[in-house]
């Protein structure tokens, strides 16, 4: 089984209070939670039908009663890194555990940026099928706790130890065969950060950085793509490692002379800095 070092990272959202039909989990949770749009997880056929007709069934998270919180989460430690935000989202997703659960989160210090919220929501959706969350005082529908929650909601507390434990549970060994930044795709800011980390480096294992077709031309124009590829990485657009990872890895490995031993991948989660170091050395340092 191939060891893959993954730093899950951008999918932007529609206008506030727009009723929509999306298929991708990262898009839905960001749109619902951060932008105040109204959507459900939809399959391809229903999303296509909505696009053709301009209509979508009025159910689920389109309706105000389903957008109220079903559990309270008290966070004791606000993450400072993108992978920390992802891990926090994963912990909350595991606690919530089902599509109709709506967490309202308290205790976050400061105002998270778009990429932090993207990691947070995408992990929550991946670990718990969550389509909507509220951050008290931050997200559009939760200026106050009472706006989205009753005082009798179940209450859960998350500590720094809970966040660290989730990340460490994926660290199975030190050897890394591939490094992936994908699912959701990288923003222009993240590509800039990645390019800076790649300067003067040379990768010994394939590194894939996946972004959207809208962001890729800007990355090319600003020189980020060339800097990442100069180190031996490959910047892809319009795909997802989850569905096309093997073919993408073959494309990259034709240049490095390395081919995947098996179709299966064993992920290990890490920060962008640690992932780039692993691409150079082939080893992932233990957290």
SULVENHU-V487705 format. One record per pair of residues at least 4 apart in sequence whose C-alpha atoms are under 7 Angstrom apart, sorted by sequence separation. I is the first residue (numbers start at 1). J is the second residue. D is the distance in Angstrom with one decimal. If there is no record, write none. Layout:
BEGIN
i:I j:J d:D
i:I j:J d:D
END
This chain:
BEGIN
i:14 j:18 d:6.9
i:24 j:28 d:6.4
i:25 j:29 d:6.3
i:26 j:30 d:6.2
i:27 j:31 d:5.9
i:28 j:32 d:5.9
i:29 j:33 d:5.8
i:30 j:34 d:5.4
i:31 j:35 d:5.0
i:32 j:36 d:5.0
i:42 j:46 d:6.3
i:43 j:47 d:6.2
i:44 j:48 d:6.0
i:45 j:49 d:6.1
i:46 j:50 d:6.2
i:47 j:51 d:6.3
i:48 j:52 d:6.3
i:49 j:53 d:6.1
i:50 j:54 d:5.3
i:58 j:62 d:6.0
i:59 j:63 d:6.1
i:63 j:67 d:6.9
i:80 j:84 d:6.6
i:81 j:85 d:6.4
i:82 j:86 d:6.3
i:83 j:87 d:6.1
i:84 j:88 d:6.2
i:85 j:89 d:6.2
i:86 j:90 d:6.2
i:87 j:91 d:6.3
i:88 j:92 d:6.3
i:89 j:93 d:6.0
i:90 j:94 d:6.3
i:91 j:95 d:6.4
i:92 j:96 d:6.1
i:93 j:97 d:5.8
i:112 j:116 d:5.9
i:113 j:117 d:6.3
i:114 j:118 d:6.1
i:115 j:119 d:6.3
i:116 j:120 d:6.1
i:117 j:121 d:6.0
i:118 j:122 d:6.0
i:119 j:123 d:6.1
i:120 j:124 d:6.3
i:121 j:125 d:6.1
i:122 j:126 d:6.1
i:123 j:127 d:6.0
i:124 j:128 d:5.8
i:125 j:129 d:4.3
i:135 j:139 d:5.4
i:138 j:142 d:6.9
i:143 j:147 d:6.8
i:145 j:149 d:5.9
i:146 j:150 d:6.3
i:158 j:162 d:6.2
i:159 j:163 d:6.8
i:160 j:164 d:6.2
i:161 j:165 d:6.0
i:162 j:166 d:6.5
i:163 j:167 d:6.8
i:164 j:168 d:6.1
i:165 j:169 d:6.0
i:182 j:186 d:6.5
i:186 j:190 d:5.8
i:187 j:191 d:6.3
i:188 j:192 d:6.2
i:189 j:193 d:6.3
i:190 j:194 d:6.0
i:191 j:195 d:6.0
i:192 j:196 d:6.3
i:193 j:197 d:6.4
i:194 j:198 d:6.2
i:195 j:199 d:6.4
i:211 j:215 d:6.4
i:212 j:216 d:6.1
i:215 j:219 d:6.3
i:216 j:220 d:6.2
i:217 j:221 d:6.1
i:218 j:222 d:6.1
i:219 j:223 d:6.2
i:220 j:224 d:6.1
i:223 j:227 d:6.4
i:224 j:228 d:6.3
i:225 j:229 d:6.1
i:226 j:230 d:5.9
i:227 j:231 d:6.8
i:228 j:232 d:6.9
i:229 j:233 d:4.5
i:240 j:244 d:5.8
i:241 j:245 d:3.9
i:244 j:248 d:6.2
i:245 j:249 d:5.9
i:246 j:250 d:6.3
i:247 j:251 d:6.4
i:248 j:252 d:6.4
i:249 j:253 d:5.9
i:250 j:254 d:6.2
i:252 j:256 d:6.9
i:253 j:257 d:5.5
i:254 j:258 d:6.9
i:270 j:274 d:6.0
i:271 j:275 d:6.1
i:272 j:276 d:6.2
i:273 j:277 d:6.3
i:274 j:278 d:6.1
i:275 j:279 d:6.2
i:276 j:280 d:6.5
i:277 j:281 d:6.3
i:278 j:282 d:5.0
i:30 j:35 d:6.9
i:31 j:36 d:6.3
i:32 j:37 d:4.6
i:42 j:47 d:6.1
i:50 j:55 d:5.0
i:61 j:66 d:5.5
i:79 j:84 d:5.2
i:96 j:101 d:5.8
i:112 j:117 d:6.3
i:124 j:129 d:7.0
i:125 j:130 d:4.4
i:134 j:139 d:5.9
i:137 j:142 d:5.9
i:138 j:143 d:6.6
i:142 j:147 d:5.5
i:186 j:191 d:6.4
i:211 j:216 d:6.2
i:219 j:224 d:5.1
i:220 j:225 d:5.1
i:228 j:233 d:5.4
i:229 j:234 d:5.5
i:239 j:244 d:6.7
i:240 j:245 d:6.9
i:253 j:258 d:5.0
i:270 j:275 d:6.1
i:278 j:283 d:4.9
i:22 j:28 d:6.2
i:31 j:37 d:5.3
i:32 j:38 d:5.4
i:50 j:56 d:5.2
i:60 j:66 d:6.0
i:61 j:67 d:5.8
i:79 j:85 d:5.6
i:124 j:130 d:5.9
i:125 j:131 d:6.3
i:136 j:142 d:5.1
i:137 j:143 d:4.3
i:141 j:147 d:6.9
i:142 j:148 d:5.9
i:219 j:225 d:5.6
i:220 j:226 d:6.9
i:228 j:234 d:6.9
i:253 j:259 d:5.8
i:278 j:284 d:4.9
i:32 j:39 d:6.5
i:96 j:103 d:7.0
i:135 j:142 d:6.5
i:136 j:143 d:5.9
i:137 j:144 d:5.9
i:134 j:142 d:6.1
i:136 j:144 d:5.8
i:136 j:145 d:5.8
i:250 j:259 d:6.4
i:225 j:235 d:6.3
i:274 j:284 d:6.8
i:28 j:39 d:6.3
i:28 j:40 d:6.7
i:28 j:41 d:6.5
i:13 j:27 d:6.4
i:11 j:26 d:6.9
i:12 j:27 d:6.9
i:11 j:27 d:5.9
i:25 j:41 d:6.5
i:13 j:30 d:6.6
i:14 j:31 d:6.3
i:22 j:39 d:6.8
i:246 j:263 d:6.7
i:13 j:31 d:4.9
i:19 j:37 d:6.2
i:20 j:38 d:6.3
i:21 j:39 d:5.7
i:22 j:40 d:6.9
i:23 j:41 d:5.5
i:234 j:252 d:6.4
i:16 j:35 d:5.0
i:17 j:36 d:5.2
i:18 j:37 d:4.7
i:19 j:38 d:4.8
i:20 j:39 d:5.1
i:21 j:40 d:6.4
i:22 j:41 d:6.1
i:23 j:42 d:4.5
i:15 j:35 d:6.5
i:16 j:36 d:4.8
i:17 j:37 d:4.0
i:18 j:38 d:5.8
i:19 j:39 d:5.9
i:22 j:42 d:5.5
i:23 j:43 d:5.3
i:40 j:60 d:6.6
i:16 j:37 d:4.7
i:17 j:38 d:5.8
i:21 j:42 d:6.0
i:23 j:44 d:6.2
i:40 j:61 d:5.8
i:216 j:237 d:6.3
i:13 j:35 d:6.9
i:15 j:37 d:6.5
i:39 j:61 d:5.8
i:14 j:37 d:6.8
i:38 j:61 d:5.9
i:39 j:62 d:5.9
i:23 j:47 d:6.7
i:38 j:62 d:4.9
i:186 j:210 d:6.2
i:187 j:211 d:6.8
i:213 j:237 d:5.3
i:22 j:47 d:5.9
i:185 j:210 d:5.4
i:186 j:211 d:4.8
i:208 j:233 d:6.0
i:209 j:234 d:6.1
i:210 j:235 d:5.8
i:211 j:236 d:6.2
i:212 j:237 d:4.9
i:213 j:238 d:5.4
i:21 j:47 d:5.1
i:185 j:211 d:4.5
i:207 j:233 d:4.7
i:208 j:234 d:5.1
i:209 j:235 d:4.7
i:210 j:236 d:4.7
i:211 j:237 d:4.8
i:212 j:238 d:5.2
i:178 j:205 d:5.6
i:179 j:206 d:6.2
i:180 j:207 d:5.8
i:181 j:208 d:6.1
i:182 j:209 d:6.3
i:185 j:212 d:6.2
i:188 j:215 d:6.2
i:206 j:233 d:6.4
i:207 j:234 d:6.3
i:208 j:235 d:6.1
i:209 j:236 d:6.1
i:210 j:237 d:5.5
i:211 j:238 d:6.9
i:177 j:205 d:5.9
i:178 j:206 d:5.1
i:179 j:207 d:4.6
i:180 j:208 d:4.8
i:181 j:209 d:4.8
i:182 j:210 d:5.1
i:187 j:215 d:6.9
i:199 j:227 d:6.4
i:203 j:231 d:6.0
i:21 j:50 d:6.5
i:99 j:128 d:7.0
i:101 j:130 d:6.6
i:104 j:133 d:5.9
i:105 j:134 d:6.1
i:106 j:135 d:6.3
i:178 j:207 d:6.1
i:179 j:208 d:6.3
i:180 j:209 d:6.1
i:181 j:210 d:6.1
i:195 j:224 d:5.3
i:198 j:227 d:6.7
i:202 j:231 d:4.5
i:203 j:232 d:5.5
i:73 j:103 d:6.6
i:78 j:108 d:5.5
i:98 j:128 d:5.6
i:99 j:129 d:4.9
i:102 j:132 d:5.7
i:103 j:133 d:5.1
i:104 j:134 d:4.5
i:105 j:135 d:4.9
i:106 j:136 d:5.8
i:198 j:228 d:5.7
i:201 j:231 d:5.4
i:202 j:232 d:6.1
i:210 j:240 d:7.0
i:70 j:101 d:5.7
i:71 j:102 d:6.6
i:72 j:103 d:5.8
i:73 j:104 d:6.0
i:74 j:105 d:6.0
i:75 j:106 d:6.1
i:76 j:107 d:6.4
i:78 j:109 d:6.1
i:85 j:116 d:6.0
i:89 j:120 d:4.5
i:93 j:124 d:4.3
i:97 j:128 d:4.5
i:98 j:129 d:5.8
i:99 j:130 d:5.0
i:102 j:133 d:5.4
i:103 j:134 d:6.4
i:104 j:135 d:5.8
i:105 j:136 d:6.3
i:188 j:219 d:6.4
i:70 j:102 d:5.2
i:71 j:103 d:5.1
i:72 j:104 d:5.0
i:73 j:105 d:4.7
i:74 j:106 d:4.9
i:75 j:107 d:5.0
i:88 j:120 d:6.7
i:89 j:121 d:6.2
i:92 j:124 d:6.3
i:93 j:125 d:6.6
i:96 j:128 d:6.3
i:98 j:130 d:6.5
i:99 j:131 d:6.5
i:104 j:136 d:6.9
i:192 j:224 d:5.9
i:195 j:227 d:5.5
i:69 j:102 d:4.7
i:70 j:103 d:6.1
i:71 j:104 d:6.4
i:72 j:105 d:6.1
i:73 j:106 d:6.1
i:74 j:107 d:5.8
i:75 j:108 d:6.5
i:86 j:119 d:4.7
i:90 j:123 d:4.9
i:94 j:127 d:5.6
i:191 j:224 d:6.4
i:195 j:228 d:5.2
i:198 j:231 d:6.0
i:68 j:102 d:6.8
i:69 j:103 d:5.5
i:82 j:116 d:5.6
i:85 j:119 d:6.0
i:86 j:120 d:4.6
i:89 j:123 d:5.1
i:90 j:124 d:4.9
i:93 j:127 d:4.9
i:94 j:128 d:5.3
i:21 j:56 d:6.5
i:67 j:102 d:7.0
i:69 j:104 d:5.7
i:85 j:120 d:5.0
i:89 j:124 d:4.4
i:93 j:128 d:4.0
i:20 j:56 d:6.9
i:82 j:119 d:6.5
i:86 j:123 d:5.4
i:90 j:127 d:5.4
i:93 j:130 d:6.6
i:19 j:62 d:6.6
i:206 j:252 d:6.3
i:206 j:253 d:6.4
i:183 j:240 d:6.0
i:182 j:240 d:6.5
i:183 j:241 d:6.6
i:182 j:241 d:6.2
i:183 j:242 d:7.0
i:91 j:163 d:6.7
i:207 j:279 d:6.4
i:206 j:279 d:6.8
i:205 j:279 d:5.3
i:88 j:163 d:5.6
i:204 j:279 d:6.0
i:205 j:280 d:6.9
i:7 j:83 d:6.7
i:87 j:163 d:5.6
i:203 j:279 d:5.1
i:204 j:280 d:5.2
i:203 j:280 d:4.2
i:204 j:281 d:6.4
i:205 j:282 d:6.1
i:202 j:280 d:6.0
i:204 j:282 d:6.3
i:69 j:148 d:5.6
i:87 j:166 d:6.5
i:197 j:276 d:7.0
i:201 j:280 d:7.0
i:68 j:148 d:4.8
i:69 j:149 d:5.2
i:87 j:167 d:6.4
i:68 j:149 d:6.1
i:72 j:153 d:6.3
i:71 j:153 d:5.3
i:72 j:154 d:6.1
i:73 j:155 d:6.0
i:74 j:156 d:6.1
i:75 j:157 d:6.0
i:76 j:158 d:6.1
i:77 j:159 d:6.1
i:70 j:153 d:6.4
i:71 j:154 d:5.1
i:72 j:155 d:4.7
i:73 j:156 d:4.9
i:74 j:157 d:4.7
i:75 j:158 d:5.0
i:76 j:159 d:5.2
i:77 j:160 d:5.6
i:71 j:155 d:6.2
i:72 j:156 d:6.2
i:73 j:157 d:5.8
i:74 j:158 d:6.2
i:75 j:159 d:6.4
i:76 j:160 d:7.0
i:30 j:118 d:6.5
i:30 j:121 d:6.2
i:40 j:131 d:6.9
i:29 j:121 d:5.9
i:26 j:121 d:6.7
i:26 j:122 d:4.7
i:29 j:125 d:7.0
i:179 j:275 d:6.3
i:25 j:122 d:6.9
i:170 j:267 d:6.7
i:171 j:268 d:5.2
i:170 j:268 d:4.9
i:26 j:125 d:6.9
i:33 j:132 d:5.3
i:170 j:269 d:6.3
i:25 j:125 d:6.1
i:32 j:132 d:5.7
i:33 j:133 d:5.4
i:179 j:279 d:6.1
i:33 j:134 d:6.2
i:29 j:131 d:4.5
i:167 j:269 d:6.2
i:176 j:278 d:6.8
i:28 j:131 d:6.1
i:29 j:132 d:5.2
i:36 j:140 d:5.8
i:10 j:115 d:6.8
i:34 j:139 d:5.5
i:35 j:140 d:6.9
i:36 j:141 d:7.0
i:177 j:282 d:6.6
i:33 j:139 d:6.5
i:34 j:140 d:6.8
i:176 j:282 d:5.1
i:175 j:282 d:6.1
i:176 j:283 d:5.4
i:10 j:118 d:6.2
i:175 j:283 d:4.8
i:176 j:284 d:6.5
i:174 j:283 d:5.2
i:175 j:284 d:6.4
i:9 j:119 d:5.7
i:174 j:284 d:5.0
i:8 j:119 d:6.9
i:174 j:285 d:6.6
i:26 j:184 d:6.6
i:5 j:176 d:6.3
i:3 j:175 d:6.7
i:4 j:176 d:5.8
i:9 j:181 d:6.4
i:3 j:176 d:5.0
i:4 j:177 d:5.9
i:5 j:178 d:6.2
i:6 j:179 d:5.9
i:7 j:180 d:6.6
i:8 j:181 d:5.9
i:9 j:182 d:5.8
i:11 j:184 d:6.6
i:3 j:177 d:5.3
i:4 j:178 d:4.9
i:5 j:179 d:4.7
i:6 j:180 d:4.9
i:7 j:181 d:5.3
i:8 j:182 d:5.6
i:9 j:183 d:6.3
i:10 j:184 d:5.5
i:11 j:185 d:6.6
i:2 j:177 d:6.1
i:3 j:178 d:6.7
i:4 j:179 d:5.7
i:5 j:180 d:6.2
i:6 j:181 d:6.0
i:8 j:183 d:5.9
i:9 j:184 d:5.3
i:10 j:185 d:4.9
i:8 j:184 d:6.5
i:9 j:185 d:5.9
i:10 j:186 d:5.2
i:9 j:186 d:5.6
i:10 j:187 d:5.2
i:83 j:270 d:6.5
i:83 j:271 d:5.5
i:2 j:260 d:7.0
i:2 j:261 d:6.7
i:2 j:262 d:6.5
i:1 j:262 d:6.0
i:4 j:265 d:6.1
i:6 j:267 d:6.2
i:2 j:264 d:6.2
i:3 j:265 d:5.7
i:4 j:266 d:5.8
i:5 j:267 d:5.8
i:6 j:268 d:6.0
i:7 j:269 d:5.8
i:1 j:264 d:5.4
i:2 j:265 d:4.7
i:3 j:266 d:4.8
i:4 j:267 d:4.7
i:5 j:268 d:4.9
i:6 j:269 d:5.1
i:7 j:270 d:5.7
i:1 j:265 d:5.6
i:2 j:266 d:5.8
i:3 j:267 d:6.0
i:4 j:268 d:6.1
i:5 j:269 d:5.9
i:6 j:270 d:6.5
i:7 j:271 d:6.0
i:1 j:266 d:6.3
i:5 j:270 d:6.9
i:7 j:272 d:6.1
i:5 j:275 d:6.2
END
